[in-house]
Amino acid sequence: MVLATIITYFWMSELYGITKTRISFIIILVCSGVIEYIGTNTGWPFGFFKYTDRFSSLFFFPFGQNGIAVIIPFAWAILCLNAYYVSNQILGWRNHWAACILAGIMTMLTDINLEPVAWYMRGFDQAYWRWYTDGQFTQIAQTIPIKNYISWFILTVIFLRLCPLKREYPEKTNWKPFIILLAFNLLFIAHRIHYTYLQEEPKAPKEIEFSSGRDLTQWTVCATLPFHSPEKTRLYP
């Protein structure tokens, strides 16, 4: 993630200049960070979810009991900005609105590819985040909310429209954005293949520990995960 961020920053600086690049990064980092923090504490607009510390360190504002993974805003910047360049290359740098919309579709498809890998394919203890059905975070969700994917699309379009990115037709094609997006998606696909065909079936946990909130009192509730195979071994959505 850090390497992809650095590469993205440098290729954008060459095409758009330092000022526009910095402004674009700041807009996406701040906006995505605020919305993610609102999302993990209210369930809007993505649905009820909570980050774990497996992905990166968590950042907490003075209000709200759930934090966001520090690296998440950078993931937004990487996907949005690289998808925007790829979209413009596909469209021939003719229409800014169309490029933003196509970039939104690309980030949404990437998130569709990512979600199962980050959530249930890693196992309950290794998940980067977990989805819940309620705002009390006491019931594991069976599926990922559709509105999560719709939100990714809409927010990507909004973020890119806010960025000072005009049509700057490059003298030659820069393949770095293509490689970054491809590498991300191939990584998730490889994990899917490993999970589906190569690894041994894990046992589904029978007990899940939840936090009651600010006082951090712990209690355990007996709950079989709602996504499991008929043999109650492998985890499925």
Secondary structure, DSSP 8 states (H G I E B T S, - for coil): -HHHHHHHHHHHHHHH-HHHHHHHHHHHHHHHHHHHHHHHHH-TTT-SEEE-TTSS-EE--SS-S--EETTHHHHHHHHHHHHHHHHHHHHTS--HHHHHHHHHHHHHHHHHHHHHHHTTTT-TTT-SEEEBSSTT--SB-SS--HHHHHHHHHHHHHHHHHS-------SS---HHHHHHHHHHHHHHHHHHIIIIIS------SEEEEE-STT--EEEEE---S---TTS-S---
